[in-house]
């Protein structure tokens, strides 16, 4: 896209003024000066800004920082065209929630063919996943009168999420060995019951101590551990009354980060894990197992447009007009699964939520449970969760709390969110009310202890 910078607007005004004075006052010298001004005004019209092939490489260190840790960002822009770039202006798409604490994401330079320039700056990490916006480059001609806007499609993500050691799951499982404790007896590690010996029972499960005392043969049964099939439903909060606020952006970042960590923990315990998103451009990935599938899940989370919360780039031209960026397109479609959710209250929102739940339920196996990750900023998420629960798919909710109490509006949003949590719990749906100032695993463990038999904790033992 080529735009005018209005750099020579003053020359045009001066030319018109000098020409008028020269004619009216019959001053040939002044009229000659106006003719020179015409040359300066016309010169930019004869040039076109270069259209180079820019290659951008971004490196971050560390890639998975702790909260509050400084992250060094290095951006290299290389001109791989045969054109000189006399005036190149660059601004990197810093994630909106990560403040720049050192250096600058902007630079202005000139590049010869094959040349490159490097931008270095430091941001402070905040909890959650944060995706960089597209880098914006403005290429001007030699006069500076016209410029070409170039955006690079980059999907670099800073993931500041602590590993999750506990995952909240309901009792519905598949007939596959895993880590969810069931009420069925059989092989396992936790004692379940003893029963009368039956021919064919394994010798290692015979209670030989009791046989030595009573000469009666009994068999020990343990609580079986099975694997589950789980779909993570992530809420990007792309619309609604609070969309675009800092609290929403932070909640989305924390939600996507939590979803990624939960997926890692669940797949690591041999559970089948899939992903769906609660928005109008619904993404869908069916539950599977294995490290390759886990990589696909993380790729899906990292590239979802909801993770890109900023709609404004940080560059201002000479005229003071901001240039804006609308983010990147989705990498996946819903494959016909496009119902989405309505943000309106009343019948319309209820119908939309029920329709979404019905379409999602049609994709789920009967033994698949749903783990919703949402800040609960909208009633439609509650309706969807209740509809899925009614359809026979056990639902659990992980809700990052980023509401505040600074203003009346903040306090009202807090009360509304609390009421939604109470509604879900009254319907028998366990909710992890996650204060993002503490680790998610800690909150999950505390919630599981409080809910007792409603939800069970699968604890992973990892070598990290």
C-alpha positions as CSV (number, residue, x, y, z in Angstrom):
1,X,0.0,0.0,0.0
2,X,1.4,3.4,-1.1
3,X,0.5,6.6,0.7
4,X,1.5,10.2,0.7
5,X,3.6,11.5,3.6
6,X,2.7,15.2,2.9
7,X,6.3,16.0,3.5
8,X,6.3,18.6,0.7
9,X,3.0,20.2,1.5
10,X,4.8,23.3,2.7
11,X,6.7,23.6,-0.6
12,X,3.4,23.6,-2.5
13,X,1.9,26.3,-0.3
14,X,5.1,28.4,-0.6
15,X,5.0,28.0,-4.4
16,X,1.4,29.2,-4.7
17,X,2.1,32.1,-2.3
18,X,5.3,33.2,-4.2
19,X,3.6,32.8,-7.6
20,X,0.7,35.0,-6.4
21,X,3.0,37.7,-5.0
22,X,5.2,37.6,-8.2
23,X,2.2,38.1,-10.5
24,X,0.4,40.8,-8.4
25,X,3.5,42.7,-7.5
26,X,5.0,42.2,-10.9
27,X,8.3,40.9,-9.4
28,X,10.1,38.6,-11.8
29,X,12.5,37.4,-9.1
30,X,9.7,36.3,-6.9
31,X,8.0,34.6,-9.8
32,X,11.2,32.8,-10.7
33,X,11.4,31.6,-7.1
34,X,7.9,30.2,-7.4
35,X,9.0,28.3,-10.5
36,X,11.8,26.6,-8.5
37,X,9.2,25.7,-5.9
38,X,7.1,24.0,-8.6
39,X,10.1,21.7,-9.3
40,X,10.3,20.7,-5.6
41,X,6.6,20.1,-5.5
42,X,6.6,18.0,-8.7
43,X,9.7,16.0,-7.9
44,X,8.1,13.5,-5.4
45,X,5.3,12.8,-8.0
46,X,7.9,11.4,-10.4
47,X,9.2,8.8,-8.0
48,X,7.8,5.6,-6.6
49,X,8.9,4.0,-3.3
50,X,10.9,0.7,-3.7
51,X,9.1,-2.6,-3.3
52,X,11.8,-4.7,-1.6
53,X,11.8,-8.3,-0.4
54,X,12.3,-8.0,3.3
55,X,13.2,-11.0,5.4
56,X,12.6,-10.7,9.1
57,X,14.1,-13.0,11.8
58,X,13.1,-12.5,15.5
59,X,14.9,-14.2,18.4
60,X,13.8,-14.1,22.0
61,X,15.9,-15.1,25.1
62,X,14.6,-16.9,27.2
63,X,11.7,-18.4,25.2
64,X,9.8,-19.5,28.4
65,X,10.6,-16.8,31.0
66,X,9.4,-16.5,34.5
67,X,6.9,-13.8,35.4
68,X,8.7,-10.5,35.7
69,X,11.8,-11.8,34.0
70,X,13.5,-9.6,31.3
71,X,13.3,-11.0,27.8
72,X,15.8,-9.9,25.2
73,X,14.3,-9.5,21.7
74,X,16.6,-9.3,18.7
75,X,15.0,-8.5,15.3
76,X,17.0,-8.7,12.1
77,X,15.6,-7.2,8.9
78,X,17.5,-8.1,5.7
79,X,17.0,-6.6,2.2
80,X,17.1,-9.5,-0.2
81,X,16.1,-7.4,-3.3
82,X,18.3,-5.5,-5.8
83,X,16.9,-2.1,-4.8
84,X,18.5,0.5,-2.6
85,X,16.3,1.5,0.3
86,X,17.2,5.2,1.0
87,X,14.7,5.5,3.8
88,X,13.5,2.4,5.8
89,X,11.5,2.8,9.0
90,X,10.8,-0.2,11.2
91,X,8.6,-0.9,14.2
92,X,8.3,-4.3,15.7
93,X,4.9,-5.6,16.8
94,X,5.5,-5.8,20.6
95,X,2.8,-7.8,22.4
96,X,0.5,-5.2,24.0
97,X,0.8,-6.5,27.6
98,X,4.6,-6.7,27.6
99,X,6.2,-3.3,28.5
100,X,9.5,-2.4,26.9
101,X,12.0,-1.8,29.7
102,X,15.1,-1.2,27.7
103,X,16.0,-0.3,24.1
104,X,13.4,0.6,21.4
105,X,11.4,-1.6,19.0
106,X,11.8,1.2,16.3
107,X,14.6,2.2,14.0
108,X,15.1,4.2,10.9
109,X,18.0,3.4,8.4
110,X,19.0,2.9,4.8
111,X,19.8,-0.5,3.4
112,X,21.8,-1.4,0.3
113,X,20.9,-4.6,-1.6
114,X,21.7,-7.6,0.6
115,X,22.2,-5.4,3.6
116,X,20.6,-5.9,7.0
117,X,19.8,-4.0,10.2
118,X,19.2,-5.2,13.7
119,X,16.8,-3.9,16.4
120,X,17.4,-4.9,20.0
121,X,15.2,-4.2,23.0
122,X,14.0,-5.9,26.2
123,X,10.5,-6.6,27.5
124,X,9.2,-7.6,30.9
125,X,7.4,-11.0,30.9
126,X,3.8,-11.3,32.2
127,X,1.9,-14.5,32.8
128,X,0.4,-16.2,29.8
129,X,1.0,-16.6,26.1
130,X,1.9,-13.4,24.2
131,X,2.1,-13.3,20.4
132,X,4.0,-10.7,18.6
133,X,2.1,-8.5,16.1
134,X,3.4,-8.3,12.5
135,X,6.5,-6.2,12.1
136,X,5.7,-3.0,10.1
137,X,8.2,-1.5,7.7
138,X,7.7,1.8,5.8
139,X,9.8,2.2,2.7
140,X,10.1,5.7,1.3
141,X,11.5,7.0,-2.0
142,X,14.5,9.3,-2.1
143,X,12.3,12.4,-1.7
144,X,10.4,11.1,1.3
145,X,7.2,12.1,-0.3
146,X,5.6,8.7,-0.7
147,X,5.9,5.5,1.3
148,X,5.1,1.9,0.9
149,X,3.8,-0.1,3.9
150,X,5.0,-3.7,4.4
151,X,3.8,-6.1,7.1
152,X,5.6,-9.3,7.9
153,X,3.6,-12.4,9.0
154,X,5.4,-13.6,12.1
155,X,4.1,-15.9,14.8
156,X,6.7,-15.6,17.5
157,X,5.2,-16.3,21.0
158,X,6.5,-15.7,24.5
159,X,5.1,-18.3,26.8
160,X,5.3,-17.2,30.4
161,X,3.3,-20.1,31.9
162,X,4.4,-22.3,34.8
163,X,4.2,-26.1,34.2
164,X,1.0,-27.6,35.6
165,X,1.4,-30.7,37.8
166,X,-2.3,-31.1,38.6
167,X,-5.2,-31.4,36.2
168,X,-8.8,-31.4,37.2
169,X,-10.8,-34.2,35.5
170,X,-14.2,-35.8,36.0
171,X,-14.7,-39.5,36.5
172,X,-15.9,-40.4,32.9
173,X,-13.0,-42.3,31.2
174,X,-12.2,-44.6,28.3
175,X,-11.1,-48.2,28.6
176,X,-7.5,-47.4,28.4
177,X,-4.8,-47.3,31.1
178,X,-4.2,-43.8,32.4
179,X,-4.1,-41.8,35.7
180,X,-7.7,-41.2,36.5
181,X,-8.8,-43.2,39.5
182,X,-12.2,-45.0,39.0
183,X,-14.6,-46.8,41.2
184,X,-14.0,-50.1,39.3
185,X,-11.9,-52.9,40.8
186,X,-9.1,-54.5,38.9
187,X,-5.4,-53.8,38.4
188,X,-4.0,-50.6,39.9
189,X,-2.1,-49.3,42.9
190,X,-4.8,-48.1,45.4
191,X,-6.8,-50.7,47.4
192,X,-10.4,-51.0,46.4
193,X,-11.9,-54.2,48.0
194,X,-11.5,-57.9,48.6
195,X,-13.7,-60.6,47.2
196,X,-14.0,-64.4,47.1
197,X,-11.4,-66.1,45.0
198,X,-12.4,-67.1,41.5
199,X,-10.6,-69.7,39.4
200,X,-8.2,-67.9,37.1
201,X,-7.5,-65.0,39.4
202,X,-3.7,-64.0,39.2
203,X,-1.7,-65.5,42.1
204,X,-0.1,-62.1,42.9
205,X,-3.6,-60.7,43.8
206,X,-4.4,-63.5,46.2
207,X,-4.4,-62.3,49.9
208,X,-1.9,-64.9,51.1
209,X,-1.7,-63.4,54.6
210,X,-5.5,-64.0,55.1
211,X,-5.1,-67.5,53.7
212,X,-2.4,-68.2,56.2
213,X,-4.7,-67.1,59.1
214,X,-8.1,-68.5,58.0
215,X,-7.3,-70.9,55.2
216,X,-9.7,-68.9,53.0
217,X,-8.8,-67.8,49.5
218,X,-9.6,-64.1,48.7
219,X,-8.6,-61.8,45.9
220,X,-7.6,-58.2,46.4
221,X,-8.9,-55.7,43.9
222,X,-7.4,-52.2,43.3
223,X,-9.0,-49.1,41.9
224,X,-8.4,-49.1,38.2
225,X,-6.6,-46.1,36.6
226,X,-7.8,-45.2,33.2
227,X,-7.2,-42.5,30.6
228,X,-9.7,-39.9,29.6
229,X,-10.7,-38.1,26.4
230,X,-10.7,-34.4,26.9
231,X,-11.5,-31.4,24.7
232,X,-10.1,-28.0,25.9
233,X,-12.6,-25.3,25.0
234,X,-10.6,-22.0,25.0
235,X,-12.5,-18.6,25.2
236,X,-10.6,-15.9,23.2
237,X,-13.2,-13.2,24.3
238,X,-13.1,-11.7,20.7
239,X,-16.3,-9.8,21.3
240,X,-18.6,-8.7,24.0
241,X,-18.9,-5.7,26.4
242,X,-15.4,-6.2,27.8
243,X,-13.5,-7.1,24.6
244,X,-10.5,-5.0,24.0
245,X,-9.9,-4.0,27.7
246,X,-6.6,-4.7,29.4
247,X,-8.3,-7.1,31.8
248,X,-9.7,-9.1,28.8
249,X,-6.3,-9.1,27.0
250,X,-4.6,-10.4,30.1
251,X,-7.3,-13.0,30.7
252,X,-6.9,-14.2,27.1
253,X,-3.1,-14.4,27.4
254,X,-3.4,-16.4,30.7
255,X,-6.2,-18.6,29.3
256,X,-4.2,-19.6,26.2
257,X,-1.1,-20.2,28.4
258,X,-3.1,-22.4,30.8
259,X,-4.6,-24.3,27.9
260,X,-1.1,-25.1,26.5
261,X,0.2,-26.3,29.9
262,X,-3.0,-28.3,30.6
263,X,-2.6,-30.0,27.2
264,X,1.0,-30.8,27.9
265,X,0.1,-32.4,31.3
266,X,-2.8,-34.4,29.9
267,X,-1.0,-35.7,26.9
268,X,1.9,-36.6,29.1
269,X,-0.4,-38.9,31.0
270,X,-1.6,-40.6,27.9
271,X,-5.0,-38.8,27.8
272,X,-6.6,-38.0,24.4
273,X,-6.7,-34.2,24.2
274,X,-8.4,-32.0,21.6
275,X,-9.1,-28.3,21.3
276,X,-12.1,-26.2,20.4
277,X,-12.5,-22.4,20.6
278,X,-15.5,-20.4,21.8
279,X,-15.6,-17.8,19.0
280,X,-17.1,-17.0,15.7
281,X,-14.2,-18.5,13.7
282,X,-14.2,-21.7,15.7
283,X,-11.1,-23.9,15.6
284,X,-11.4,-27.6,16.1
285,X,-8.9,-30.4,16.7
286,X,-10.2,-33.8,17.7
287,X,-8.8,-35.6,20.8
288,X,-5.6,-37.7,20.1
289,X,-2.5,-38.8,21.9
290,X,1.2,-38.5,21.3
291,X,3.9,-35.9,21.1
292,X,3.2,-35.0,17.4
293,X,-0.4,-34.3,18.3
294,X,0.7,-32.1,21.2
295,X,2.9,-30.1,18.9
296,X,-0.2,-29.5,16.7
297,X,-2.2,-28.4,19.7
298,X,0.5,-25.8,20.7
299,X,0.7,-24.6,17.1
300,X,-3.0,-24.1,17.0
301,X,-3.0,-22.1,20.2
302,X,0.0,-20.0,19.2
303,X,-1.5,-19.0,15.9
304,X,-5.1,-18.4,16.9
305,X,-6.1,-14.8,16.1
306,X,-7.7,-14.4,19.5
307,X,-4.2,-14.5,21.0
308,X,-3.3,-11.3,19.0
309,X,-5.1,-8.7,21.1
310,X,-3.7,-5.5,19.7
311,X,-5.1,-3.7,16.7
312,X,-2.7,-0.8,16.6
313,X,0.9,-0.7,15.6
314,X,3.3,1.7,17.3
315,X,4.4,3.9,14.4
316,X,3.5,7.5,13.7
317,X,4.3,9.2,10.5
318,X,5.6,12.7,10.0
319,X,2.1,14.0,9.8
320,X,1.2,12.4,13.2
321,X,-1.3,9.9,11.7
322,X,-1.1,6.5,13.3
323,X,-0.8,3.4,11.1
324,X,-2.8,0.4,12.3
325,X,-2.5,-3.3,12.0
326,X,-5.4,-5.7,12.1
327,X,-3.5,-8.8,13.0
328,X,-3.2,-12.0,11.1
329,X,-5.6,-14.5,9.7
330,X,-6.6,-17.8,11.2
331,X,-4.6,-20.9,10.1
332,X,-7.6,-23.2,10.5
333,X,-11.3,-23.2,9.8
334,X,-14.0,-24.8,11.7
335,X,-14.8,-27.2,8.8
336,X,-18.4,-26.1,8.9
337,X,-18.4,-25.7,12.6
338,X,-19.1,-22.0,12.6
339,X,-21.9,-21.3,15.0
340,X,-20.0,-19.1,17.4
341,X,-21.6,-17.5,20.4
342,X,-23.8,-14.4,20.7
343,X,-22.8,-11.8,23.3
344,X,-26.3,-10.6,23.7
345,X,-28.4,-11.5,26.7
346,X,-31.8,-13.2,26.7
347,X,-33.3,-15.6,24.2
348,X,-30.9,-14.8,21.4
349,X,-27.8,-15.5,23.4
350,X,-29.3,-18.7,24.8
351,X,-30.2,-20.0,21.4
352,X,-26.7,-19.3,20.1
353,X,-25.1,-21.0,23.1
354,X,-27.3,-24.0,22.8
355,X,-26.6,-24.3,19.1
356,X,-22.9,-24.1,19.7
357,X,-23.1,-26.7,22.4
358,X,-25.2,-29.0,20.2
359,X,-22.7,-28.8,17.3
360,X,-19.7,-29.3,19.6
361,X,-21.5,-32.3,21.3
362,X,-22.1,-33.9,17.9
363,X,-18.3,-34.0,17.4
364,X,-17.6,-35.6,20.8
365,X,-17.6,-39.2,21.6
366,X,-19.9,-40.3,24.4
367,X,-16.9,-40.8,26.8
368,X,-15.4,-37.3,26.1
369,X,-15.4,-34.6,28.7
370,X,-14.9,-30.9,28.3
371,X,-12.5,-28.6,30.1
372,X,-13.5,-25.0,29.4
373,X,-10.8,-22.3,29.9
374,X,-12.6,-18.9,30.1
375,X,-12.5,-15.7,32.2
376,X,-16.3,-16.0,32.3
377,X,-16.9,-12.4,31.1
378,X,-20.1,-13.4,29.3
379,X,-23.2,-15.4,30.2
380,X,-23.0,-17.3,26.9
381,X,-20.1,-19.4,28.2
382,X,-22.2,-20.5,31.2
383,X,-25.0,-21.5,28.9
384,X,-22.7,-23.5,26.7
385,X,-21.1,-25.3,29.7
386,X,-24.6,-26.1,31.1
387,X,-25.8,-27.4,27.7
388,X,-22.8,-29.6,27.3
389,X,-23.2,-31.0,30.8
390,X,-26.9,-31.7,30.1
391,X,-25.9,-33.5,26.9
392,X,-23.9,-36.0,28.9
393,X,-20.4,-34.6,28.6
394,X,-18.9,-33.8,32.0
395,X,-17.7,-30.2,32.1
396,X,-15.0,-28.6,34.2
397,X,-14.0,-24.9,34.1
398,X,-10.7,-23.2,34.6
399,X,-11.3,-19.4,34.9
400,X,-8.4,-16.9,35.1
401,X,-9.5,-14.0,37.3
402,X,-8.1,-10.7,36.0
403,X,-10.9,-8.4,37.3
404,X,-10.1,-5.5,39.6
405,X,-11.7,-3.3,42.1
406,X,-10.3,0.1,41.1
407,X,-13.6,1.5,39.7
408,X,-17.3,0.8,40.0
409,X,-17.2,-0.9,36.6
410,X,-14.4,-3.2,37.7
411,X,-16.3,-4.1,40.9
412,X,-19.5,-4.8,38.9
413,X,-17.6,-7.1,36.5
414,X,-16.2,-9.0,39.5
415,X,-19.7,-9.5,41.0
416,X,-21.1,-10.7,37.7
417,X,-18.2,-13.2,37.3
418,X,-18.7,-14.4,40.8
419,X,-22.4,-15.0,40.1
420,X,-21.5,-17.0,37.0
421,X,-19.2,-19.2,39.0
422,X,-21.9,-19.8,41.6
423,X,-24.3,-20.7,38.8
424,X,-22.0,-23.3,37.4
425,X,-21.2,-24.9,40.8
426,X,-24.9,-25.1,41.6
427,X,-25.3,-27.1,38.4
428,X,-22.6,-29.6,39.6
429,X,-19.9,-28.2,37.3
430,X,-16.5,-27.8,39.2
431,X,-14.9,-24.4,38.6
432,X,-11.2,-23.6,39.3
433,X,-11.4,-19.9,40.2
434,X,-7.8,-19.1,39.4
435,X,-6.2,-15.9,40.8
436,X,-3.5,-15.3,38.3
437,X,-1.2,-14.0,41.0
438,X,-0.6,-17.6,42.0
439,X,0.3,-20.8,40.2
440,X,-2.5,-22.6,38.4
441,X,-1.4,-26.0,39.7
442,X,-1.8,-24.8,43.3
443,X,-5.3,-23.5,42.6
444,X,-6.3,-26.8,40.9
445,X,-5.1,-28.8,43.9
446,X,-7.0,-26.7,46.4
447,X,-10.2,-26.8,44.2
448,X,-10.0,-30.6,43.9
449,X,-9.6,-31.0,47.7
450,X,-12.7,-28.9,48.2
451,X,-14.9,-30.6,45.7
452,X,-14.1,-34.1,46.9
453,X,-15.5,-36.8,44.7
454,X,-16.9,-34.4,42.2
455,X,-13.5,-33.9,40.6
456,X,-10.3,-35.9,40.8
457,X,-6.7,-34.9,40.6
458,X,-4.3,-36.6,38.2
459,X,-0.8,-35.9,39.5
460,X,2.1,-36.2,37.0
461,X,5.6,-37.2,38.0
462,X,8.0,-35.5,35.6
463,X,11.7,-35.3,35.0
464,X,12.2,-31.6,34.1
